[in-house]
């Protein structure tokens, strides 16, 4: 069998650099080495593209030392036109080595400068096939305000929200605070363009709002304040259909919050207590079918390419879409792979399916 060359792209300039690196470790460990030759390309926090080690253990998620891409002096040389797909590396001594022709790029990048359409645009310019959502879908999915606006226009139920910038607050804080307070308590305050619960706060008293806004504004210039929904947090994975077929939707998983305010960064990735991940979630057949129907509708509304994890609040009578994540957490224990494993698709086979969809 002739191996296809897969460039695994990870790290990046966002605050989710370490999560991206940990995800890459999971993919390096699980990808089918008989079918694919992997070229690990790390992006440092400063944006340098470096040739990384093909070593899953190097990028294990350790709470004591989060993995990261460190500048090793190498530089990746991308194809200089669409007439070639040859990838090269320039070593620290200046010598250039041919790494072979690229078949697919697998951008395991979370957050800005990776999940927001920027790297997708770069790969489009080079005419390189890549895993996941295209430029427009990535940009829509990265911006929570735009996602909610598109979903609402498509008839997908979403939670009421207010989007505000710091400049707008400074111009007329009375107006914007009145709009925010109209949502009622509690509310969640989130950066518009960040993931992994970075910069997110739950506000149970209005005296906590200013600090929550400051935390979110540290991540982005635009912030969402969302009405909190009393209900279950459930989510499922979606894959693009083959050859124009309908999207495929996994079984549901559930985030059971017991000893924390919400599913925050520490609970997602560092094993902090107070959260249980249950998959498959206990839903009646009719409830699951309705959730899957809305998930497919939401996926297609924002572009319908590659993959996504669709997150819901379920009140017991209605599903509200909270988020459409176009590059969800992809470590072996993350909810997206777990839901597909419970649906009969193993982690290695899920990786293969995504690569083949891109090809």
Secondary structure as GFF3:
##gff-version 3
##sequence-region A 1 359
A	DSSP	beta_strand	4	11	.	.	.	ID=ss1
A	DSSP	alpha_helix	17	30	.	.	.	ID=ss2
A	DSSP	beta_strand	36	43	.	.	.	ID=ss3
A	DSSP	beta_strand	49	51	.	.	.	ID=ss4
A	DSSP	three_ten_helix	56	59	.	.	.	ID=ss5
A	DSSP	beta_strand	75	77	.	.	.	ID=ss6
A	DSSP	beta_strand	86	90	.	.	.	ID=ss7
A	DSSP	beta_strand	96	101	.	.	.	ID=ss8
A	DSSP	beta_strand	104	108	.	.	.	ID=ss9
A	DSSP	alpha_helix	118	125	.	.	.	ID=ss10
A	DSSP	alpha_helix	135	142	.	.	.	ID=ss11
A	DSSP	alpha_helix	144	153	.	.	.	ID=ss12
A	DSSP	beta_strand	161	165	.	.	.	ID=ss13
A	DSSP	alpha_helix	166	171	.	.	.	ID=ss14
A	DSSP	alpha_helix	173	181	.	.	.	ID=ss15
A	DSSP	beta_strand	187	191	.	.	.	ID=ss16
A	DSSP	beta_strand	201	203	.	.	.	ID=ss17
A	DSSP	three_ten_helix	206	208	.	.	.	ID=ss18
A	DSSP	alpha_helix	209	217	.	.	.	ID=ss19
A	DSSP	beta_strand	222	227	.	.	.	ID=ss20
A	DSSP	beta_strand	232	239	.	.	.	ID=ss21
A	DSSP	three_ten_helix	242	244	.	.	.	ID=ss22
A	DSSP	beta_strand	248	257	.	.	.	ID=ss23
A	DSSP	alpha_helix	265	269	.	.	.	ID=ss24
A	DSSP	beta_strand	275	279	.	.	.	ID=ss25
A	DSSP	alpha_helix	285	301	.	.	.	ID=ss26
A	DSSP	beta_strand	307	314	.	.	.	ID=ss27
A	DSSP	beta_strand	319	325	.	.	.	ID=ss28
A	DSSP	alpha_helix	335	342	.	.	.	ID=ss29
A	DSSP	alpha_helix	347	358	.	.	.	ID=ss30
###
